[in-house]
Amino acid sequence: MSEKRKVVITGASGYIASLLLPALSQRYDLTLLDVRTTDRDGNEVEGVQIADLTQRDRDSYRHHFRGADAVIHLGFTRAEDKSDAVQDFYAELSNVEMAFHVYQTSQEEGVRRVVVASSNHAADYYEPLILDKKWDIVTPEMRPFSDNYYGWAKEAYEHLGFVYAVGRMQFRGVDVEDSSPQSLENVQVRIGGPREDDVERTEPGNLRRMVRGLAVYISQRDLQQLFIKSIETEDIGDEQGVPFQVFYGISGNSQAFWSIVNARKVIGYEPEDNSEYRFSDQIHRHIQAAKKS
């Protein structure tokens, strides 16, 4: 048997990690990092090591990255009071800085690729337009507009990831050639709705909200496949050869308004689930409720 890839997972006590770990722990030699060792329900997550990646002293955690083939960055910090816009901004600014720490440390330690949990909210300005029938679809190639700090920070992770994928980092003038770019391969996954109860929890008859839940759904096994293929696909270069991709993290949903064409093409993503089939009973109940109202 060939030696397992070493993969570092940040935010390993979080919800997304809980969906990924059952598959990844069987496939890779994992290093699990977080600022706590328990999940949101207070249950201990086996194997998690404490590392605060918001700290600028990267020497305090760089040993975790040494020898890794890939890093899955799920780490996230939030404001204590999300209703305070100033607190919210500084928390998201800290998240952007943490992404920098992950990229920079990964590059310095020779990590091949980073796969980052971005979010559909990186381009969520378009979503109300779609639900109001003023827009049709969002593709990863479109300019990612958001109207909130959370989405802004996710877009900032993405753009910073592109900087590292190109490998130059610092501007040295338009006539200066960098003879030895230090590329860090980079995949950004704009995760949709990785929950099984979004449609069920929607107010009966609220078809707008129901459509949204159906459109953005991603099953656990599709999420696992997307991350595994994002790690293992050998060539993720774009048309210019830059090893950078943005993929929408959704299943093969009939109601989808985010494009997964590039994920199918570049990494061979083949979603196994479709929200319209999975939640057919709930859809019927919502339609009946809407007719009555």
N, C-alpha and C positions, 0 to 999 in steps of 0.2 A: 504494500500500500504506500502511495506517495505521501510525503510529509504534509500535514495540514497547513494551510495558510494561517499566519498570525494576523488577527484582526482586532483592533482596539475599538471599543464602543463607549462613547461618552454619553452621559445621561442614561446610564444603564439601569437605573431604578425607576425610570419613567414608564409611561403608558405605551408609547410606541415600541420601546425596547421589549416590553412584556409580550408584545405580539410577534416580535422577530426572534427572540432568544430560543424558543423551542426548536426552530429550524437551524438557526446559526450555530447553536451549541453543539449540534451533531456534526456540523460540517467544518468548523474552524477551531483553531486554538485561540480562545477569546481572552482579552484583557478588558475587564469591566470597570469603568470609572464613573464616579458620581460624587456629589457632596454629601450624600446620605446612603445608608445601606438598606433602607426600607422603602417599600413602594408606597403609593398614595393611601393604602389601607393599613399601613403600619406593619406589613409582613416583610420579613427579612428576605433580601434577594441574595442568593448564594453567590459568593465569589466577587462581590463588588468591593473595590478598593477606593478609599477616599482620595479625591484629587479635585482641587478647586481651580478650574481652568480659566477663571476670570482674573487670577493673579498674574501680574506682569513678570514675576520671577519664574520664568519657564523652566529653569534648571530644577525647580522643585518637583516637576512632573514629567520632564522629558524622557526619563528612563522608561516610562511606560510605553513610549512610542518607538523606542529603539528596537530595530529588527522587525517592525511590523510591515506587512505587505499592504494593508489597507486600514483606513480609519473610517468608522461610521460615526458621524457627529450628530448626536441627538440632544446634546446638552442645551439647557435653557434656564434662564432665570427670569422671574417675573416681579413686578412691583408689588409691594405689600398691599397697596391700595390702588387697584386698577382704575378707579374712578378719578384719581388725581392725574391729570394729563402730564404734569411735569415729572412726577414719579415714574409714570409709564414710559416717557421718553428716555429717561436716564437708565431705566432697566433694559430697554431695547438697545440703547447705546452700549451697555455692558455686554449684551449678546453679540453685537457686531465685533466688539473687541475680543470676546472669547473666540469667535470664528477666526479672527486674525491669529490668535495664539495657537489654535489647532492647525491652521494652514502653515504658519511659520515653523512651528515645531516639527510638523510632519515633513516639511521640505528639508529642514536641517538634518533630520534623522533618516533621510532616504526612503521615506514611505512612497510607494508607487502611486496610490490613488486615495482620494478622500471622497466619500459619499455622504452628502449632507441632507438632513431633514429640512428642506425648505417647506413652503406651504402654498396652497392655492391662494392664500391672502396676499402673496407677492403681486398678484394682478387682480385683486378683488374689486377694483373700481368698475371692471367690466360686468361683474355678475348681476347687479340690478338691471343693467341695460339688457342683458340676455333674458332675464326673467320677465322683463316688461316688453319683450319681443322687439327691442330696438337694436339688438346685436345677435349674431348667430353663434359664433364659436371663438374660443381663445386658443391660440397656438403658443408653444414655447418660444417661437421666434418673434412674437409681438412684444412691443415695449411694455414691460411690467409696471403698470400703474397701480398704486394702492392709495387709499385715502385715510390710512391710520398708521400709527407708529409700528405696530406689530408687523403689518405687511411691508412697510418701508424697510424694516430691519431685515426681513427675509430677502427682499430684493437686493439689499446691500451685501448680504452673505453671497448671493449669486454673483454679483458683479465682482466682488473681491475674489471669489473663486476663479473667475475668468482671468483676472490679473495673474493669479498664481499658475493657471494652466498655460498661459502664454510664457510666463517664466522670466519676465524682465523686471517687474516690480517698480523700479524707479525710472522716471523720465530723464533721459540724457540728451535729448535733442533729436530732431527728425533726421539728421544726417549721420547719427551714430549707430553703428551696427553692434549689437550684442552678440559676440561670437560664441558664447556658451550659455544660452538661456537655461535656467533651472526649472524645468516644467514640473508642476505637481498636477497629475491628472485629477479631474474634478467632475463629479456628477451631482446635480442638484435635483432632489425629488420633491416636487410640489405635492405634498400629501393632501388628499381630499378628505373624505369622511370615513375613517377606519373604525366605525362603530356599527353594531348590529341593531340598534334600537332607535336610530334617528327618525325613520319613517313612522315607527310605532308611537314615538313620543310627540309627533306632530299633532296639533289640534285637529280633530276630525273635520274633514271637509276643506282644510286649507291646502288646496291643490298647488298653489305657488310654492309653499314650503315643502310639500311632498315631492314635487318635481326636483327641487334643489337637492333633497336628500337622496333621491334616486340617481341624480346626475353625478354626484361626487363620491358615491360609495366605493370603498375598496375592501375586499374581503381579506382575512388574515393570510390565506395562502397566496393570494395575488400580491399582497404587500411583501411577503417573504420572497416570492419569485423575483419581484422587481429589484429588491435590494441585492439579492444573490447575483442576478445577471449584471447589475450595475458594478459589482465588485469583480466578477470573473470574465466578462467580455474583454477580449484582448485589445481590440482597437475601438476607441470611442472618439476618434478624431472627427472634427467637423470638416466642412469643405476646404478649409485652409490648413487642415492638419492639426488644429489646436485641440488637445484632448479635453474637451469641455462639452457637457450636455446638460440640458434641463428636461426632465421628464415629468409629466403629470402622473400622480399616483392615484389612479382610479382603476376599477375593474372594467370589463368590456360592456359598459352600461348602454342600453338602447337610448336612454335619455341624456347621455353625456353631452356637455357643451365645452369640454376641454379636450383637446386633441392628444391622442397617444400614438399617432402615426410614427413619430420619430423613435419612440421607445420600441415599437414593433420592428422598425427597420434597423436601428443601430444595435440593439442588444437582443433582439429576438423575443421581446416580451409577448407572451401569449396568455392573457388573462383567462382564467377558467370560469369566472363567475359573472353574472349579469343581474343587477339589482331588480330589474323588471320581473325576472323569473323568481328570484329569491324572495321577494316581498309581494308576490302577486295577491295574496289574501289581504294584506294591508291596503294595497292599492284599490282593490274592489271596495273595501269598507270606506275609504276616503271618497271615492267617487259617489257612492250611495249617500254619504253624509252631505256632500256638496249638492247633490240633486234635491235633497230634502230642504236645504237652506235656501 
